Amino acid sequence: MVEETEPLTDDEALAAELVLGLLDGDDKAVALRKQLADPAFAKAVDDWNRRVDPLFQEFQEAEPAPAVWAGIERRLDSESLSGASDGIVVQMKRWRTGAIVSGALAACLALAIIVSPASLMSPSEPQSVAVAQLTGDIEGLVLAVSYNPETAEMRVDVNGMPETETEPELWIVDNDGVPRSLGQIGRQGISEMTVPRDHRELLNSAATLELSMEPPSDVPHAKPTGEPVATGKITII
């Protein structure tokens, strides 16, 4: 006997498509904005991440040979498919796109957005979205940073931080090349902070975020004591 399950809601289906890497362009931008502004949708995305993560941990990453995709393209475009319906061809091309994007899912999930929740109120007027990902030489270390300009709140999601006697401190570097501390953050999970008023205008596409390891402190340091262990450019899309 087959057990019946409840159909997915529209938000659950959208969250699944975002996690599986099936969205692109404007559709992906809308979903990312919704993830930041709608706590219920963000929870749905987190739920799908937990379902999908074990699947990726069971397999080694492998890059298909270029000949594989070239062969598929030739078959899609060949006369042998002339009798097939347009729907079948579209589905096969979507499968190819989904396979490529899913292979880079870990990197995609690390991206965060800088966007005002108000952008959801007027979909006819798309707002700019910024994404940032911090990585470095420490294997497995990834930081996803999101910033809400309406509230000046920053959210930092840290994964893969090794244990050390020093503490991670986040810096923003503008065109002048001077690091300005945004404060120390947690070693794992999510940290939230209010960006100082004189640093808020620096959060733009010309800026870079850096992470350094510093002595524990209750106040931001004046400058880093060593080289950054992770960096990431803020990109507006």
C-alpha positions as CSV (number, residue, x, y, z in Angstrom):
1,M,0.0,0.0,0.0
2,V,1.4,3.4,-1.0
3,E,1.4,6.0,1.7
4,E,-0.2,9.3,0.6
5,T,1.6,12.5,1.5
6,E,0.4,16.0,1.5
7,P,1.3,18.0,-1.6
8,L,4.0,20.7,-1.3
9,T,2.8,24.3,-0.7
10,D,4.0,26.9,-3.2
11,D,6.6,28.2,-0.7
12,E,7.9,24.6,0.0
13,A,8.2,23.9,-3.7
14,L,10.0,27.3,-4.3
15,A,12.4,26.5,-1.3
16,A,13.2,23.1,-2.8
17,E,13.9,24.6,-6.2
18,L,16.3,27.1,-4.6
19,V,18.2,24.5,-2.6
20,L,18.4,22.1,-5.5
21,G,19.8,24.9,-7.8
22,L,16.9,24.9,-10.2
23,L,16.4,28.7,-10.2
24,D,18.3,31.3,-12.1
25,G,18.0,34.9,-13.2
26,D,15.0,36.9,-11.8
27,D,13.4,33.8,-10.3
28,K,16.5,33.1,-8.1
29,A,16.8,36.8,-7.1
30,V,13.1,36.8,-6.0
31,A,13.6,33.6,-4.0
32,L,16.8,35.0,-2.3
33,R,15.0,38.2,-1.3
34,K,12.1,36.2,0.1
35,Q,14.5,34.0,2.1
36,L,15.9,37.2,3.8
37,A,12.6,38.9,4.4
38,D,10.2,36.0,5.2
39,P,11.1,33.9,8.3
40,A,8.7,31.1,7.4
41,F,10.2,30.8,3.9
42,A,13.7,30.9,5.4
43,K,12.8,28.0,7.6
44,A,11.5,26.1,4.6
45,V,14.9,26.6,2.9
46,D,16.7,25.4,6.0
47,D,14.5,22.3,6.2
48,W,15.3,21.4,2.6
49,N,19.0,22.1,3.3
50,R,18.9,19.5,6.1
51,R,17.2,17.0,3.8
52,V,19.7,17.5,1.0
53,D,23.0,17.8,2.9
54,P,23.3,14.1,3.8
55,L,22.9,13.2,0.1
56,F,25.9,15.3,-0.9
57,Q,28.0,14.0,1.9
58,E,27.6,10.4,0.6
59,F,29.2,11.1,-2.8
60,Q,32.6,12.3,-4.0
61,E,32.6,15.3,-6.3
62,A,33.2,14.4,-9.9
63,E,33.5,16.6,-13.0
64,P,31.9,15.0,-16.1
65,A,34.2,14.8,-19.1
66,P,33.5,17.6,-21.7
67,A,32.6,14.9,-24.2
68,V,29.6,13.9,-22.1
69,W,27.8,17.3,-22.4
70,A,28.9,17.7,-26.0
71,G,27.3,14.4,-26.8
72,I,24.1,15.4,-25.1
73,E,24.0,18.7,-27.0
74,R,24.5,16.9,-30.3
75,R,21.7,14.6,-29.6
76,L,19.4,17.4,-28.5
77,D,20.1,19.3,-31.6
78,S,20.2,16.3,-34.0
79,E,17.5,15.3,-36.4
80,S,16.9,12.2,-34.4
81,L,14.9,14.3,-32.0
82,S,12.8,15.9,-34.8
83,G,9.9,13.7,-34.0
84,A,10.0,14.4,-30.3
85,S,7.8,16.9,-28.6
86,D,9.1,20.3,-27.6
87,G,8.2,19.4,-24.0
88,I,10.6,16.5,-24.0
89,V,13.5,18.5,-25.4
90,V,12.8,21.3,-22.8
91,Q,12.8,18.7,-20.0
92,M,16.1,17.2,-21.1
93,K,17.7,20.6,-21.3
94,R,16.4,21.4,-17.8
95,W,17.9,18.1,-16.5
96,R,21.3,19.1,-17.9
97,T,21.1,22.6,-16.3
98,G,19.9,21.1,-13.0
99,A,22.8,18.6,-13.0
100,I,25.4,21.3,-13.5
101,V,24.0,23.7,-10.9
102,S,23.5,20.9,-8.3
103,G,27.2,20.1,-8.7
104,A,28.0,23.5,-7.4
105,L,25.3,23.6,-4.7
106,A,27.6,23.9,-1.8
107,A,29.1,27.1,-3.2
108,C,25.7,28.5,-4.1
109,L,24.3,28.0,-0.7
110,A,27.1,29.9,0.8
111,L,26.0,33.1,-1.0
112,A,24.1,35.6,1.0
113,I,22.1,38.7,0.0
114,I,22.2,42.4,0.9
115,V,18.6,43.6,0.2
116,S,15.8,45.5,1.9
117,P,12.7,43.5,2.8
118,A,10.7,46.3,1.3
119,S,11.7,45.0,-2.2
120,L,9.1,42.3,-1.8
121,M,6.4,44.9,-1.7
122,S,6.9,46.1,-5.2
123,P,7.9,43.2,-7.5
124,S,7.4,45.4,-10.6
125,E,10.4,47.4,-9.5
126,P,13.3,45.0,-9.0
127,Q,15.8,46.0,-6.3
128,S,19.5,45.4,-6.5
129,V,20.8,42.3,-4.7
130,A,24.3,41.7,-3.5
131,V,25.9,38.4,-2.7
132,A,29.1,37.7,-0.7
133,Q,31.0,34.5,0.0
134,L,34.2,34.4,2.1
135,T,36.7,31.5,1.6
136,G,40.4,31.1,2.1
137,D,43.2,28.5,2.5
138,I,41.5,26.7,5.4
139,E,39.8,23.7,3.9
140,G,36.0,23.7,4.5
141,L,35.9,27.2,5.9
142,V,33.0,29.2,4.4
143,L,31.3,32.3,5.6
144,A,27.9,33.6,4.3
145,V,27.2,37.2,5.1
146,S,24.0,39.1,4.7
147,Y,23.2,42.7,5.5
148,N,19.9,44.4,5.7
149,P,20.3,48.2,5.0
150,E,16.9,49.0,6.4
151,T,17.9,47.8,9.9
152,A,21.7,47.9,9.6
153,E,21.7,44.3,10.9
154,M,24.4,41.9,9.6
155,R,24.1,38.1,9.7
156,V,27.2,35.9,9.5
157,D,26.8,32.2,9.0
158,V,30.1,30.4,9.7
159,N,30.9,26.8,8.7
160,G,34.2,24.8,9.0
161,M,36.0,27.0,11.5
162,P,38.9,25.1,13.2
163,E,39.5,25.4,17.0
164,T,42.3,27.9,17.8
165,E,43.2,30.1,20.8
166,T,42.3,33.2,18.7
167,E,38.8,34.4,17.7
168,P,37.4,35.3,14.3
169,E,37.0,39.0,13.6
170,L,35.3,40.4,10.5
171,W,36.6,43.4,8.6
172,I,35.4,45.6,5.8
173,V,38.0,47.0,3.3
174,D,37.0,49.9,1.1
175,N,38.9,51.4,-1.9
176,D,41.5,52.9,0.4
177,G,42.6,49.5,1.4
178,V,42.2,50.1,5.2
179,P,40.5,47.3,7.1
180,R,37.8,48.5,9.5
181,S,36.6,46.0,12.1
182,L,32.9,45.0,12.2
183,G,33.6,43.0,15.4
184,Q,34.4,39.4,16.5
185,I,31.9,36.7,15.6
186,G,31.1,33.2,16.7
187,R,33.2,30.2,15.5
188,Q,30.2,28.2,14.2
189,G,26.6,28.9,13.3
190,I,25.0,32.3,12.9
191,S,26.2,35.6,14.5
192,E,24.2,38.8,14.3
193,M,25.5,42.3,14.7
194,T,24.5,45.9,14.1
195,V,27.0,47.6,11.7
196,P,28.4,50.8,13.1
197,R,26.9,53.9,11.4
198,D,30.2,55.1,9.9
199,H,30.7,51.7,8.2
200,R,27.3,51.3,6.6
201,E,28.1,53.2,3.4
202,L,31.1,51.0,2.8
203,L,28.9,48.0,2.2
204,N,28.8,48.2,-1.6
205,S,30.2,46.5,-4.6
206,A,33.6,48.2,-4.2
207,A,34.2,46.7,-0.8
208,T,35.8,43.4,0.3
209,L,35.0,41.5,3.5
210,E,37.9,39.8,5.3
211,L,38.2,37.5,8.3
212,S,41.2,37.4,10.6
213,M,42.0,35.5,13.8
214,E,42.6,37.9,16.7
215,P,43.1,37.7,20.5
216,P,39.8,37.6,22.3
217,S,38.4,41.1,23.0
218,D,35.2,42.8,24.0
219,V,35.8,45.7,21.6
220,P,36.8,45.8,17.9
221,H,40.6,45.9,17.3
222,A,42.1,48.9,15.5
223,K,43.7,46.7,12.9
224,P,44.3,43.1,12.1
225,T,47.3,41.4,13.8
226,G,47.9,39.0,10.9
227,E,46.9,38.1,7.3
228,P,43.2,37.4,6.6
229,V,42.2,33.7,6.6
230,A,39.2,34.3,4.4
231,T,38.1,37.0,2.0
232,G,35.1,37.7,-0.2
233,K,34.0,40.5,-2.6
234,I,30.6,42.0,-2.2
235,T,28.9,41.7,-5.6
236,I,25.7,43.5,-6.7
237,I,23.5,41.6,-9.0
